[in-house]
Amino acid sequence: MDSIENTNPQRSGIKPPNRYLGAAIAATGLHEISDSQTNSRAQNPTMLPLPPQGVKRALPNGNPAQLPDPKRKTLVERAGEPLNNNPAVSAASTISRVGVPKAVSITTLSNIKPPNINGITRNGSVTSTIPRNGSTHSFSQSVGPGSRPPVTRAPSSMGFNKSTRKTVSRTGTSRPATAMGDREGTGAQTQQQQQNAWDVDERLHELDSQFKQMKEVMNVSLTDRKALEDAVDLAKTRVVDLERERQQLYEKNEQLQTEIDDVRRQFQALTLSHEAQQRNHKYELEDKSREHRHELEEIRREFKDETDRLQRTHREELEALERHWRAELEDERTQKAREIQELRLRLGTEQQDLNNTLLSKEREVQNMRSQVEALQGDLDREQTIKGTLQQQIVEMSATNMTLDGRNRALQAQIDFLESDSQQQSTSFAQMEARLQDALRAAEEARQKLIKEETERRVLFNKYQELKGNIRVMCRVRPVLDATEGNEAQILFPDLKTSTQIDVTGPEERSSLGTISRRVVPFEFDRVFSPNVHNEEVFGEISQLVQSALDGFNVCIFCYGQTGSGKTYTMSSTDGMIPRATHMIYDTITKLKEKSWTYTMEGSFVEVYNEDLNDLLTPAGEGKKKLEIRHDDAKKQTTVLNCKTVALDSADKVEMMLKQAQNNRSVAATKANERSSRSHSVFILKLVGENSATQERCEGTLNLVDLAGSERLKHSQAEGGRMKETQNINKSLACLGDVIEALGRGSAHIPYRNSKLTHLLQYSLGGNSKTLMFVMVSPLEAHLKETLTSLRFATKVHNTHIGTAKSTKKLKERVSDA
Ligand SMILES: Nc1ncnc2c1ncn2[C@@H]1O[C@H](COP(=O)(O)OP(=O)(O)OP(=O)(O)O)[C@@H](O)[C@H]1O
């Protein structure tokens, strides 16, 4: 045990045994193992070398040999226990102190349990490997192979016996110190010992058997020792393996450390080379920068020289040019001054001429005005006469009736008188004379009435002509509901005469960025605000219907964009067409009294895509192509193959309107779902004959509902719709051209440029009367179309056919947006 501690005290970590532990180990024979270990280490120095420095560092507490095995600790702890508590050690101690054991002592020893001897396992820990074999084994373990051989003990025993005997003989009371003796120590014991002392043979025999037992124990102990040695060898092998592994790990660690050092060295080398490269680059860059600076300086110098040179050249050129242009400018100024002088002179002369013309025109206007006033006076007079005559007619009619009554009475009297006397014959003759007078007076009155009617017609026509043969009226429809959109700003400033309309145009941005809206004023023969009903509108056109009855050709148009109210004005149940026919029926009935009988025929045609369609012939009835025929002598137009309906009752007109409405081409566009894409013309022919005067008159009333006048771009029409729109726009433009040509008094009127104007040839211009309704939508969204329509209507309004008409120039105002 000492040898283990001396060889490697650090590795064992076991405290040095006290003297009791040394004795105990000696008793168990472990010292021999220690010796053998020492020897084998001496023979094999690699067996348990001191750990290398690296490994030492890696292990806990810096002691690589420290074994944390709990069993090893147990051994150490047990080894450190005071031997007084350990029966085996105590026994061994007793033996070593006493020397030769006495028989009693051996017996006692055999009863003592051996200490728990631990072996060393493969992993280096110490474990108990010794099998126990009852108390005998305990004894052998306690004694161990290191104790003196039993052979030598026999004589000792014998000697002991002898000495015992001697002691007994000397003291008589003394005896060997045994446990049993210690326990009993009584007089009976002493007596028994004295008896045994005399029985030597038995005693010897007993000792012999004890010796044999001890020998057996020794043998068993030797076997155990062998097993222990094997275990130790195994442990040693394991330790060697472990040591080798540790060595390998250590070497690997060393190798890794070397590699790390190599990598570190390489890294340092790389860093150094990189720094060197950086330094080189820096120097190179500095060199290049210097070079560039030099080059830049040179270029700058060159550029400055070149700029100075160019500037000098340019300055010289500029001065030369300036001199040249100054000279030219001077020449031109002189020339222009001369021209201005000449122009001023010419302007003065022209102004003089114009002033003269203006004066003559003013004189003409003055004359015209006085003519108009004279005519107005005539008309007033005639109207008074007409009133008087009408009064007279009424009176005459009453007289007539009275005369009729009287006549009947006289006839009765005649009958009476004929049957009676001479007196009766006389009174009959008187009455006859009076009757003749009355009849003569009645005839005179009738003749006067007819004459008056003829005069009225002439005066009425004159009156119509004074109003103008082309009249333009404007009608603004109301907003139908809130969903239609914002209402435009439309004002009716002239409430007295209702002839003006002011439309606030869309927002306009000036070049300075200010936004403003222009108020555009228009003036027409009559302006109808949204709250005016069809009845009032008809009141204005009824005179034209009368003209048609009087034998004139009359044309009433409705012009305007889709949805502005054309159809509503013209063909709705209380529109112009039904009202006109009703008025005609009423008038015809009245005129019968004046010997006038009338026939009335109606037809309804449509101009669609420059084709003429009969609206009174249903689609399935094989329509024939319509042809326009003009009678230049009568100034009448006939449409061949067109159905004509004799209008002898008011119901027929309504039926006709319905039929025409169904046959009319109506298609949808994005501007209005129910948009009329064609012009419809209601033609009413009126032929009157006076049986009294044998007069005959033939007039035509054309009521035209034009197609929507909206621009092509706005209506967003496509394909077929686009063609329709183009044709509509073309025919409306032709209508404008015809009216303009009539206004100019042009020799050629382009009636034939469109189907519509061709059809209405005798109702436009000449002796005919034209009324155009320009229909206006009240919506802000339709403002542009509204302005376009009103401008077109203004052009028509400024056209004078037949009679002179004063025109006013209206000024536009600007209002803030
Ligand atoms: N003065 C009015 N009072 C009340 N409603 C009106 C008036 N004018 C037009 N309307 C209504 O406005 C709508 C459009 O009118 P209308 O169909 O007559 O327009 P339009 O110009 O003839 O259109 P299009 O010719 O394209 O068919 C209709 O519903 C009509 O009843």
The ligand as an SDF file (V2000), in Angstrom:
LIG
                    3D

 31 33  0  0  0  0  0  0  0  0999 V2000
  -92.6340   70.7370  -71.9450 N   0  0  0  0  0  0  0  0  0  0  0  0
  -92.5630   69.5230  -71.3810 C   0  0  0  0  0  0  0  0  0  0  0  0
  -93.2260   69.2650  -70.2460 N   0  0  0  0  0  0  0  0  0  0  0  0
  -93.1510   68.0550  -69.6890 C   0  0  0  0  0  0  0  0  0  0  0  0
  -92.4220   67.0250  -70.1700 N   0  0  0  0  0  0  0  0  0  0  0  0
  -91.7220   67.2060  -71.2940 C   0  0  0  0  0  0  0  0  0  0  0  0
  -91.7420   68.4620  -71.9570 C   0  0  0  0  0  0  0  0  0  0  0  0
  -90.9540   68.3770  -73.0210 N   0  0  0  0  0  0  0  0  0  0  0  0
  -90.4770   67.1140  -73.0300 C   0  0  0  0  0  0  0  0  0  0  0  0
  -90.9220   66.4080  -72.0090 N   0  0  0  0  0  0  0  0  0  0  0  0
  -90.5950   65.0370  -71.6870 C   0  0  0  0  0  0  0  0  0  0  0  0
  -89.2050   64.8880  -71.9300 O   0  0  0  0  0  0  0  0  0  0  0  0
  -88.9250   63.6240  -72.4700 C   0  0  0  0  0  0  0  0  0  0  0  0
  -88.1750   63.7930  -73.7870 C   0  0  0  0  0  0  0  0  0  0  0  0
  -88.9730   64.4760  -74.6540 O   0  0  0  0  0  0  0  0  0  0  0  0
  -89.1170   64.0420  -76.1700 P   0  0  0  0  0  0  0  0  0  0  0  0
  -89.1780   62.5780  -76.3440 O   0  0  0  0  0  0  0  0  0  0  0  0
  -90.2390   64.7960  -76.7360 O   0  0  0  0  0  0  0  0  0  0  0  0
  -87.7490   64.5620  -76.6970 O   0  0  0  0  0  0  0  0  0  0  0  0
  -87.2810   64.5850  -78.2230 P   0  0  0  0  0  0  0  0  0  0  0  0
  -86.4140   65.6970  -78.3900 O   0  0  0  0  0  0  0  0  0  0  0  0
  -88.4230   64.5400  -79.0950 O   0  0  0  0  0  0  0  0  0  0  0  0
  -86.4400   63.2780  -78.3070 O   0  0  0  0  0  0  0  0  0  0  0  0
  -86.2740   62.4340  -79.6040 P   0  0  0  0  0  0  0  0  0  0  0  0
  -86.6400   63.2410  -80.7110 O   0  0  0  0  0  0  0  0  0  0  0  0
  -84.9020   62.0850  -79.6550 O   0  0  0  0  0  0  0  0  0  0  0  0
  -87.1730   61.2910  -79.4010 O   0  0  0  0  0  0  0  0  0  0  0  0
  -90.2290   62.9100  -72.6530 C   0  0  0  0  0  0  0  0  0  0  0  0
  -90.4050   62.0490  -71.5570 O   0  0  0  0  0  0  0  0  0  0  0  0
  -91.2510   64.0210  -72.6120 C   0  0  0  0  0  0  0  0  0  0  0  0
  -92.4650   63.5580  -72.0530 O   0  0  0  0  0  0  0  0  0  0  0  0
  1  2  1  0
  2  3  1  0
  2  7  2  0
  3  4  2  0
  4  5  1  0
  5  6  2  0
  6  7  1  0
  6 10  1  0
  7  8  1  0
  8  9  2  0
  9 10  1  0
 10 11  1  0
 11 12  1  0
 11 30  1  0
 12 13  1  0
 13 14  1  0
 13 28  1  0
 14 15  1  0
 15 16  1  0
 16 17  2  0
 16 18  1  0
 16 19  1  0
 19 20  1  0
 20 21  2  0
 20 22  1  0
 20 23  1  0
 23 24  1  0
 24 25  2  0
 24 26  1  0
 24 27  1  0
 28 29  1  0
 28 30  1  0
 30 31  1  0
M  END
$$$$
